[in-house]
């Protein structure tokens, strides 16, 4: 998730791991230890010796049930998604735990643009058949706007940059919202980090960012060549969505609690990139 914080601090990892192993035991899985694969919006563990993937998130701030419901429905439709090991969501103290199939990485070269486009097309086709209550993409924009307006949370953001970010978020939000394009269930962040290259083909993961909006909002998070070759794309709207996405991820980098690697440097760099993008579109 591009709004990045380490969900489990180092001193809490052992507690989170115990929550995962306790939950695994209730499923009849043998789990004596776990390897941390990722720690951002959720702590991702490979449990051994059962070789199952566990995702552990704070119980107070999570979308685990939505993620499980979306993934289950998409799997039933044959969409390219990682499979659930169990549809159950476990609450263990301060943590919520879900279980997923672990996939060994494919040994072949990385996905081609055509494979990426095909997988995303099939994902969107399945999502058009899933009717679940999810946030609208503008909710995420509103969160960025609130952050920009909060001087206490963004103390290093100078006034001129603050005004620029606020106006860009507002303008791009209106441009995308008023585009007239049909809206549907979206992944929310189908970037390469959320697409596994497996021996059974490309599979999408991490559905906690699901939202409703035009497909161009999803494409803005994918590599440029993927968006540019996606069938039927509205190129003007895609450009606006890319600018909106850049404005949002730039905003997250100025959050004093942001833990994205090298985040401050990226915040400065992306501000410059955003100014160039808005100048070109203007």
N, C-alpha and C positions, 0 to 999 in steps of 0.2 A: 504494500500500500504506500502510495507516494506521500501521504501524510504520515511521516515515519517517526515512531518512537519504539524503543525496545520494550516490548510488552512485559517482559519478566526481567527484573534486574538480576545481576549475577548472584547476589546473596539469596534470591528467591528461587533460583533454578531448581535446586534440590527438592523444594516443596512442590513445585509444579510437576517435577518428574514423578514424585511419589503419588500425586493426584492421578497422573496418567497411568501408572502401574496398578494402582488400586482399582481404577475403572476397568483396565484391561482384565484384571483378575475376575471381575464380576461378569465378564463376557466369556470366561473360560480360556482366556489367552494367557500364555506363559510369558511373563515379562520380568526379567531380573535387573535389567539396566536399559539405558537409552542414550542415544547419541543426538546432540543438538544439531539439527540441520539448518535451522533458520530462526531468528528471533527479531521480529518486527511487530506487525499487528497481531501475530500469534506466535507462540513458541512451538516450533515444529520439531518433533522427535521421531527417530526410528527406534522402536522398541525391539529388544532382543531377549530371547531367541525367536520370538514369534514373527519378526520381520514385518511389523505393522506400523503404519504411520499414525502418530497421535498429534492432534493440534490442541494446544492448551492456551486459553485466553482468560483474562480477568472476568469473573462472573458479573461484575458490576457494569461492564462496558463491552458487550459482545453481541454478535449477530449469529451465533452458532446455529440456532434453530432454523433461521432463514437460509443459511448456507446449506445445511443438510437437506432442507425441503427442496430447494432449487436443484441441487445436484441429483437428488433422487428422482425428481420428475424428469430431468434432462436425460438421465441414464435410461429411464424407461422408454424414452423416445429415440434412443440410439444416438444421442448427440455425443460429440467427442469430449467427454468429461472423465476425470478421474473417479474411480468407483469408491463407494463407501464400503468400509469393512462392516459397519453397523449403522443403522438409521437412528440409533439412540443417542441422545445428548446427555452427558453425565455432569452433574454438579458435585464438585468435591471442595467444600470449604469456599475459598475465595476464587476458585477456578472452575471453568467449564471445559469439558474434554470431549472431543469427537475423534472417530477412528476412520482411517482411510486406507485403501490399498497402497502398498509401497511398490513403485515401479523402478526397476533397474534402468539407468539411462541407456539409451540406444548407443551402440558403438559406431554407428555411421556418422556422416557429416551433419552439420546443423540443418535445420529445416530450410527448404527453398521458399521463396516468396509465394510460389504457386501453392505449396502445401499449406502455408500459413493462411493464405486467402481462402483456400478450400475449407480448412478447419473452422475458420471464423464464420464463413457463410453457413456451414452446417450448424454451428452453435446458434447463430441468430435465427435460423429457420426453426430450430427446436424451441428457442425462447419465445417465438411468436405464438406457440401453442401452450405456453405456461402462464396461468393466470394466478399470480400471487401478489399480495400487497407488499410493495417495495417503495423506497423513497424515490422522489423525482430527482433528476440530475441537478436541478436548481437548489436542492437542499445542500449539496456539497459546495455550490458556489456561495450560498448564504453563509456557510461556515467560514469560508475564506474571507468574505466581506466583513464578518464579525471580527475575525482575527486582525485584519488590516486596521480596523477602527479602534482596536484595543491597544493603546500605547504601552500599557503595563506588560502585555504579552509579547509585544514586538518593539522593545525599547531601542534597538539599534537601527530601526528603519527611519531614515531621515524624512522630513516633511514632504519634500518634493517627490520622493519615491513613493511615499504613502498615498499622496494624492493621485499619482500616476496609476498605481496598482488599483486603487479604489475605482477610479473612472474606467479603467480597462475592464475590470470584472463586471461592472454595471453595464457597460456598453456591449460587451460580448455576450453576457447573459441574455440581454434583450434581443440581440441579433439571432442567437440560436433558438430562443423560445418562440420568436415570432417568424421563424422560417417557413412554417406551414408544412413541414415534412412530417410524415407519420411517425408516431412514437411507439416503442415496444419495450419489453424487458431487455436489459443490456447486462453484460458482464460487469461493466464499470471500469475495469482496468485490464484489458486483455493484452498487456505488454508481454515481451518475451519471457520475463520472469514468472509469468503465470501460465505458460504453455510448456508442457513437458514433451520432450522428444523421446518416445518410448518405442519398444520393439513392436508394439501393436499400433503405432501411429501417434500423431500429435494429440495430446489430451489437455484440456484446460483445467485449472485448479483455482482455488481461492475465490469463492462466490459471495463473500461477505460484503463486497463493494457493489453488488447488484443494484441497479436503479432503473428508472424508466426515462426514455429519451429517444432521439433519433439515432440511427446506427452510426452516423458520422461522429457522434460523441465517443463511441467505442473506438472507431477507427483512428481518432486523434491520439489514442494511447498506444496504438500499434506502430511498427516501423513505417516510415513514409512510403516505401515501395508497396507495402501491403494495402494501405489506404488508397493509394493512387491506382491500384489494379483491382480494387473491389468493384464488382458489377453494380451499375446503377447509382454510383455515388454522386451526390451533389457537391461539386468541387468547391463552390463558394462557401457552402455550409461547412465542409470539411476544413477549409482554411480558418473559418471563424472558430470552429471547435478546437483546432490546434492552438490558436491564440488564447482561447479561454483556458484550455488545459495548462498551457505554459504559465499563464497568470496565476492559476491556482497552485501549481507546484512551486512556483517562485515564492508565493506567499507563505507556504509551509516552511520554507527554509529560513524565514525570519522569525519564526516562533522560538522564543527563548528556550522552550523545552524540546525543540527538535533535535533528534539524534542521528539524522541522516549523515553518513560518512562524508566529511569535507563539506558539510552543508552550507557554512557561511560563504565559502568561496563560490559555490554553485549559486547561492542567492544573488551574489553580485554579478556573476556571469550571466545568469538567466534574466536578470533585470535588463542588461544591455541587449540581450537577444530579443527580449519582449519589445523593447523600444524600436528595434529594427523592424520587427514583424508588424507592429502597429503603423509605423511610418510607411511601409510598403503597401499595406492594405488601405491606408488613408488616401 
